[in-house]
Amino acid sequence: MKKILLGILVVVVLFGGGLVAGKMVWVDKEKTEKVEVNEDKYVAFSLEIWDKIKENYWEKISDDELSGIYLAAVDKLSGVSNSLKSKDREGVERLLESILKEIDDSKKKEFSATLGDMVLANLKPFERSRLYSQKEEKDLSNNVNNINPNSNYFEELGVSEKATDKEIAMAFEEKSQQATTAAQKAEVEKAFEVLKDEESRKTYAVSGVEPTIEYALRTPRIFHVHLTKFSPTTLDEFARVTEKVDKGTELDTLIFDLRGNIGGAIDGLPYFLGPFIGADNYGYQFYHQGEKEDYVTKVGWMNSLVRYNKVVILIDENSQSTAEVMAASLKKYNVGVVVGTTSKGWGTVERVIPLDNQIAEDETFSIFLVHRITLREDGQPIEGLGVEPHISIKSSNWKNELLARYNYPEIVTVVDEILKEK
């Protein structure tokens, strides 16, 4: 959580499993319609935040409610009780002009930045919208694109970027034996997971983007694909790994694992759903200021998925954001049987919105704003509710329920093994 102190602005990003709060993100670089700008740059900065909220926030918010949020934040920061001449933008403008006259020039930047952050944080759902510095926006971009600038997995395994699969495997075995702590072993295993696949290795060498998919052929008939998050490269990864095993006639079962998936970039979801449900189908809905918006799949069936006539989708309480939308869409189209526990219920879509009015030459702020909320297959918000599985593993009878669905004991055994591994 951010700590708000007058005179000291502490800006801290909370990460949910590696991605900023596990959120779905759109980055918006479009400029909005200009309005009359106050000559005081600090007032102009605060009022632009007001305008961006009114235009882009997921819910229609009244002047009365938003001005009340500003007033409460000003009271907290100033330590005194204030009043508004009118409960609207003009009333907030007059209040800020009055308050800023009483603040030392050296403190005005911190006051304005802290005020903006407090206002955003107090929009519902609380703490989701925030004021972002350049560093935080860069951190967000790295996480959405699955880039960790602090890691070098080639160095971790002690191999060159031109190492072969065999050399990677040998280095992994050697480093695993040398690891003396659980943390060291986990880092070595992560490095191997990133570099073991030639295509993933090439991508990582060029751009630093890590793979988002773990996979294994569990039996000749059952392929397990675990998506850990959604990044711009995930669909290509998925196509590549499913094509690897697209051989012969025996393989017919897919376990599509979304457990622990922290979400990520949602822009590619219409393309990711297409291979499962076909082109030009209504995949999911967003809700924004009283209007529902349908999103249609952009591509058609993936040939490497045609063979799977039995599909199990795994979710848990840590499946969130984009993963929840994916699970809800697959459930809506009866793609397979959803097994696990109810997902997290984190159904907001955030947008990074630049600000034209800045308060310092050495820093640029933007706002990270909840722009839409997502709806699940029954039209209810995912936020706060989550996506419910067809079969809950909390039931003592879940194995029999899954067996009744497919009459296939082997899939029950494999799903049970997977659930016990993590």
C-alpha positions in Angstrom: 0.0 0.0 0.0 1.2 3.5 -0.7 1.9 5.7 2.4 0.7 9.3 1.9 2.7 11.9 3.8 2.5 15.7 3.3 6.1 16.8 2.5 7.2 13.2 1.5 5.7 11.5 -1.5 6.3 7.8 -1.3 5.3 6.0 -4.5 5.4 2.3 -4.3 3.9 -0.2 -6.8 2.3 -3.4 -5.4 2.9 -6.4 -7.6 0.5 -9.3 -7.7 2.5 -12.4 -8.6 4.9 -10.3 -10.7 2.4 -8.1 -12.6 1.1 -4.9 -11.2 -1.7 -6.2 -9.0 -2.3 -8.9 -11.6 -4.3 -6.4 -13.7 -5.4 -6.2 -17.3 -3.9 -3.2 -19.0 -4.5 -1.0 -22.0 -2.0 1.8 -22.7 -3.7 4.8 -24.1 -1.6 7.4 -25.9 -4.5 9.4 -27.3 -5.1 13.0 -26.3 -8.5 14.0 -25.0 -10.4 17.1 -25.9 -8.7 20.2 -24.4 -10.5 22.4 -21.8 -9.6 25.8 -20.4 -6.5 25.4 -18.3 -5.9 27.2 -15.0 -2.7 29.4 -15.0 -1.5 27.7 -11.9 0.2 24.6 -13.0 -0.6 22.7 -9.8 -4.3 23.5 -10.1 -4.3 22.6 -13.8 -2.6 19.3 -12.9 -5.3 18.4 -10.4 -8.2 19.5 -12.6 -6.9 17.5 -15.5 -7.0 14.4 -13.3 -10.7 15.4 -12.6 -11.4 15.6 -16.4 -9.7 12.3 -17.1 -11.7 10.6 -14.4 -15.0 12.0 -15.6 -14.2 10.9 -19.2 -12.5 7.5 -18.7 -13.5 6.0 -15.3 -15.6 2.8 -15.7 -18.5 4.2 -13.8 -20.4 7.4 -14.3 -19.4 9.5 -11.3 -21.3 12.6 -10.3 -19.7 16.0 -9.6 -21.1 15.7 -6.1 -19.3 12.4 -5.4 -16.0 13.3 -7.1 -15.8 16.8 -5.5 -16.4 15.0 -2.1 -13.4 12.8 -2.8 -11.2 15.8 -3.6 -12.4 17.6 -0.4 -11.7 14.6 1.8 -8.2 14.3 0.3 -7.5 18.0 0.8 -8.7 17.9 4.4 -6.5 14.9 5.1 -3.4 16.5 3.6 -4.0 20.0 5.1 -5.0 18.7 8.5 -7.9 21.1 8.7 -11.6 21.0 7.7 -12.4 22.8 4.4 -15.5 23.5 2.4 -16.5 23.8 -1.2 -18.3 26.8 -2.6 -20.0 24.4 -5.1 -19.9 20.6 -5.4 -18.4 20.6 -8.9 -15.2 21.2 -10.9 -15.4 24.9 -10.3 -15.8 24.4 -6.6 -12.7 22.1 -6.5 -10.8 24.7 -8.5 -11.5 27.5 -6.1 -10.6 25.2 -3.1 -7.3 24.3 -4.7 -6.4 27.9 -5.5 -7.0 28.8 -1.9 -5.1 25.9 -0.3 -2.1 26.2 -2.6 -1.6 29.8 -1.6 -0.9 28.6 1.9 1.6 26.0 0.9 5.3 26.7 0.5 6.5 26.5 -3.2 8.9 23.7 -2.3 6.0 21.5 -1.1 3.5 22.2 -3.9 4.7 19.4 -6.2 4.5 16.8 -3.4 1.1 18.1 -2.3 -0.4 18.0 -5.8 1.0 14.5 -6.6 -0.1 13.1 -3.3 -3.6 14.7 -3.7 -3.9 13.2 -7.2 -2.9 9.7 -6.0 -5.3 9.9 -3.0 -8.2 10.9 -5.2 -7.5 8.1 -7.7 -7.0 5.5 -4.9 -10.4 6.3 -3.4 -12.3 5.5 -6.6 -14.0 2.1 -6.5 -12.6 -0.6 -6.5 -10.4 1.1 -3.9 -6.6 1.2 -4.5 -6.8 0.0 -8.1 -6.4 3.5 -9.7 -3.2 5.4 -8.9 -1.0 8.2 -10.0 2.1 6.8 -11.8 5.6 8.2 -12.2 7.7 7.4 -15.2 9.5 4.6 -13.4 6.2 3.0 -12.4 4.9 3.2 -16.0 8.1 1.5 -17.2 7.8 -1.2 -14.5 4.3 -1.8 -15.7 5.3 -2.0 -19.3 8.0 -4.6 -18.4 5.6 -6.7 -16.5 2.9 -6.6 -19.2 5.5 -7.7 -21.7 7.0 -10.2 -19.3 10.5 -8.7 -19.1 12.6 -8.8 -16.0 15.5 -6.3 -16.4 17.2 -7.6 -13.3 17.7 -11.2 -14.6 20.0 -12.8 -17.1 19.2 -16.5 -17.4 22.2 -17.2 -19.7 24.5 -16.0 -17.0 22.5 -17.9 -14.4 23.2 -21.2 -16.2 26.6 -20.1 -17.3 26.0 -20.6 -21.1 26.2 -18.4 -24.2 23.3 -17.2 -26.2 24.3 -19.7 -28.9 24.2 -22.7 -26.6 22.5 -25.8 -27.9 19.6 -27.7 -26.2 22.1 -30.3 -25.0 24.4 -27.7 -23.5 21.5 -26.0 -21.8 20.3 -29.3 -20.3 23.9 -30.2 -19.1 24.3 -26.7 -17.5 21.0 -27.1 -15.8 21.9 -30.4 -14.2 25.3 -29.0 -13.1 23.8 -25.8 -11.6 21.0 -27.8 -9.9 23.5 -29.9 -8.1 25.4 -26.9 -7.0 22.3 -25.1 -5.6 22.3 -25.1 -1.8 19.1 -23.3 -1.1 15.5 -23.5 -2.3 15.8 -20.0 -3.7 18.9 -20.8 -5.7 17.3 -24.0 -7.0 14.1 -22.1 -8.0 16.2 -19.5 -9.9 18.1 -22.3 -11.8 14.8 -24.0 -12.6 13.3 -20.7 -13.9 16.4 -20.1 -16.1 16.1 -23.6 -17.6 12.3 -23.2 -18.2 13.1 -20.0 -20.1 16.0 -21.3 -22.2 15.1 -25.0 -22.8 13.0 -24.2 -25.8 14.9 -22.9 -28.8 12.3 -20.4 -30.0 11.8 -19.1 -26.5 15.6 -18.8 -26.1 15.9 -16.7 -29.3 13.1 -14.4 -28.2 14.7 -14.0 -24.8 18.1 -13.3 -26.3 16.8 -10.6 -28.6 14.2 -8.8 -26.4 14.4 -10.2 -22.8 10.8 -11.4 -23.0 10.3 -14.6 -21.0 8.0 -17.4 -22.0 4.6 -17.5 -20.3 3.8 -21.1 -20.9 4.9 -24.4 -19.3 3.9 -27.6 -21.0 4.3 -31.4 -20.8 3.0 -34.4 -22.5 1.6 -36.2 -19.5 0.7 -39.4 -21.3 0.5 -40.3 -25.0 -3.1 -39.1 -24.9 -2.9 -36.1 -22.5 -1.2 -32.7 -23.1 -0.9 -30.3 -20.2 -0.4 -26.6 -21.0 0.0 -24.1 -18.1 -0.4 -20.4 -18.9 1.2 -18.4 -16.1 0.2 -15.0 -17.5 -0.9 -13.2 -20.7 1.7 -11.2 -22.6 1.9 -10.1 -26.2 3.9 -13.2 -27.0 1.6 -15.8 -25.3 -0.5 -16.7 -28.4 2.6 -17.3 -30.5 4.0 -19.5 -27.7 0.7 -21.4 -27.5 0.7 -22.1 -31.2 4.3 -23.2 -31.1 4.0 -25.7 -28.2 0.7 -27.2 -29.5 2.3 -27.7 -32.9 5.2 -29.5 -31.3 2.9 -32.4 -30.2 0.5 -32.3 -33.2 1.6 -35.7 -34.4 0.0 -39.1 -34.8 -3.6 -40.0 -33.8 -3.4 -41.0 -30.1 -3.3 -37.5 -28.5 -6.8 -36.3 -27.9 -7.0 -34.6 -24.5 -5.9 -31.1 -23.5 -5.5 -29.8 -19.9 -5.6 -26.1 -20.2 -4.2 -24.8 -16.9 -5.0 -21.2 -15.8 -4.3 -21.7 -12.1 -2.2 -18.9 -10.6 -2.5 -17.0 -13.9 -2.1 -13.3 -12.9 -3.6 -11.9 -16.1 -1.8 -9.3 -18.1 -2.4 -7.8 -21.6 -6.0 -8.2 -22.6 -5.6 -6.7 -26.1 -4.7 -10.1 -27.6 -7.6 -12.1 -26.0 -9.9 -11.8 -29.1 -7.1 -13.6 -31.0 -6.5 -16.1 -28.3 -10.1 -17.1 -28.0 -10.6 -17.6 -31.7 -8.6 -20.8 -31.9 -11.0 -22.3 -29.3 -14.4 -21.0 -30.3 -14.0 -19.9 -33.9 -13.9 -16.5 -35.7 -16.4 -13.7 -35.4 -18.0 -15.0 -32.1 -18.8 -12.8 -29.2 -16.1 -13.7 -26.8 -16.7 -11.5 -23.8 -18.1 -8.1 -22.7 -16.8 -5.0 -21.0 -18.9 -2.5 -19.1 -18.2 1.2 -19.2 -20.3 4.1 -17.9 -23.6 2.3 -18.4 -22.8 0.6 -21.7 -21.9 -3.0 -22.5 -19.3 -3.5 -25.2 -19.0 -6.8 -27.0 -15.6 -8.2 -28.1 -15.5 -10.5 -31.1 -12.9 -13.1 -31.8 -10.5 -12.1 -34.6 -9.2 -15.4 -35.9 -10.5 -18.9 -36.5 -9.8 -22.4 -35.3 -6.2 -23.4 -34.7 -5.4 -26.7 -36.6 -3.3 -28.0 -33.8 -6.3 -27.9 -31.4 -8.7 -29.8 -33.7 -7.5 -33.2 -32.3 -8.6 -32.4 -28.7 -12.1 -33.8 -28.2 -11.7 -33.7 -24.4 -10.7 -30.5 -22.7 -10.2 -29.7 -19.0 -9.7 -26.0 -17.9 -8.1 -25.6 -14.5 -8.7 -22.5 -12.4 -8.2 -21.6 -8.8 -8.5 -18.7 -6.4 -5.3 -17.1 -7.9 -6.6 -17.1 -11.5 -7.3 -13.4 -12.1 -8.2 -10.7 -14.6 -7.5 -11.8 -18.2 -7.4 -15.5 -17.1 -10.9 -15.1 -15.6 -12.3 -13.6 -18.8 -10.7 -16.5 -20.7 -12.2 -19.1 -18.4 -15.6 -17.4 -18.5 -15.6 -17.4 -22.3 -14.5 -21.0 -22.6 -17.3 -21.9 -20.1 -19.9 -19.9 -22.1 -19.0 -21.8 -25.3 -18.8 -25.2 -23.6 -15.2 -25.7 -24.8 -14.5 -28.1 -22.0 -15.1 -28.8 -18.3 -13.9 -26.1 -15.9 -12.4 -27.8 -12.8 -10.9 -26.2 -9.6 -12.1 -23.4 -7.3 -13.8 -20.1 -7.8 -11.3 -17.6 -9.4 -10.1 -14.4 -7.6 -12.8 -12.0 -8.8 -10.4 -9.3 -10.1 -12.4 -8.0 -13.0 -11.1 -4.6 -13.8 -9.4 -3.3 -16.9 -6.9 -0.4 -16.3 -5.7 2.2 -18.8 -2.5 4.3 -18.6 -3.5 7.8 -19.5 -0.9 10.5 -20.0 -1.3 14.0 -18.6 -0.7 17.2 -20.6 -0.3 19.4 -17.5 2.8 18.5 -15.5 4.1 19.9 -12.2 7.9 19.3 -12.6 10.5 19.5 -15.3 12.3 16.4 -14.0 9.3 14.1 -13.7 6.3 13.1 -15.8 3.1 11.7 -14.3 0.3 9.7 -15.8 -2.7 8.1 -14.3 -3.5 4.4 -14.0 -7.3 4.3 -14.1 -9.9 1.6 -13.9 -11.5 2.1 -17.3 -13.8 -0.9 -17.7 -15.0 -3.9 -15.7 -15.4 -7.3 -17.3 -18.5 -9.5 -17.3 -18.6 -13.2 -17.0 -20.6 -15.7 -19.0 -23.9 -15.0 -17.2 -23.6 -11.2 -17.6 -22.6 -10.6 -14.0 -19.4 -8.7 -13.1 -16.3 -10.8 -12.6 -15.2 -8.2 -10.0 -15.9 -9.5 -6.5 -17.6 -12.6 -7.8 -15.0 -14.6 -9.8 -15.7 -17.4 -12.2 -17.1 -20.6 -10.8 -15.9 -24.0 -12.0 -18.3 -26.7 -13.3 -16.6 -29.1 -10.9 -15.3 -27.8 -7.6 -12.3 -29.7 -6.2 -13.6 -28.7 -2.7 -16.2 -31.4 -3.2 -15.2 -34.8 -2.0 -16.9 -36.2 -5.0 -15.1 -34.2 -7.7 -13.3 -37.2 -9.2 -16.5 -39.0 -9.8 -18.0 -35.9 -11.3 -15.1 -35.6 -13.8 -15.3 -39.3 -14.5 -19.0 -38.9 -15.3 -18.2 -36.1 -17.8 -15.7 -38.1 -19.9 -15.8 -41.7 -18.7 -12.0 -41.6 -18.9 -10.2 -42.7 -15.7 -6.8 -41.7 -17.0 -7.8 -38.0 -17.2 -9.0 -38.1 -13.6 -5.7 -39.5 -12.5 -3.6 -37.0 -14.4 -5.7 -34.0 -13.2 -5.3 -35.3 -9.6 -1.5 -35.5 -10.0 -1.3 -32.0 -11.4 -3.4 -30.6 -8.6 -1.1 -32.2 -6.0 2.1 -30.8 -7.7 1.2 -27.1 -7.1 
